[in-house]
Amino acid sequence: MHAELPLTSDRQLQELAALEAGIGYSSDKTIALYLGAGRSTIWKWVRDKKLPPPVKITKSHSRWSNTELLPVLIKLGKGGV
């Protein structure tokens, strides 16, 4: 799904691949890049219960479990290979 995206760093490509594989955790930035949306849209979708809430890993950092997130994205027609 990320083939059409503008140039991304190797790290971003690895994070997108992990998201597609359902491995690890993703930031709002990675999810926004994957979906072609803004970071504020990701948080709006959490408030609207379209996306699961993230896990708080530090006081200022939240991440989504890719294992939990991928099925939701597939259901929305936005995930999977």
JOQUI-V223479 format. One record per residue. N is the residue number from 1. RES is the residue in one small letter. OMEGA is omega in whole degrees, 0 to 359 (* if undefined). Layout:
N;RES;OMEGA / N;RES;OMEGA
This chain:
1;m;184 / 2;h;182 / 3;a;182 / 4;e;185 / 5;l;175 / 6;p;182 / 7;l;180 / 8;t;179 / 9;s;177 / 10;d;180 / 11;r;179 / 12;q;178 / 13;l;178 / 14;q;179 / 15;e;177 / 16;l;178 / 17;a;178 / 18;a;178 / 19;l;179 / 20;e;181 / 21;a;181 / 22;g;183 / 23;i;173 / 24;g;184 / 25;y;180 / 26;s;176 / 27;s;175 / 28;d;179 / 29;k;180 / 30;t;180 / 31;i;179 / 32;a;178 / 33;l;180 / 34;y;184 / 35;l;184 / 36;g;182 / 37;a;175 / 38;g;179 / 39;r;180 / 40;s;177 / 41;t;179 / 42;i;181 / 43;w;176 / 44;k;179 / 45;w;174 / 46;v;179 / 47;r;180 / 48;d;179 / 49;k;173 / 50;k;176 / 51;l;178 / 52;p;177 / 53;p;179 / 54;p;173 / 55;v;179 / 56;k;182 / 57;i;171 / 58;t;181 / 59;k;184 / 60;s;183 / 61;h;176 / 62;s;178 / 63;r;176 / 64;w;175 / 65;s;180 / 66;n;177 / 67;t;178 / 68;e;187 / 69;l;186 / 70;l;178 / 71;p;178 / 72;v;179 / 73;l;178 / 74;i;179 / 75;k;178 / 76;l;181 / 77;g;185 / 78;k;183 / 79;g;178 / 80;g;182 / 81;v;*
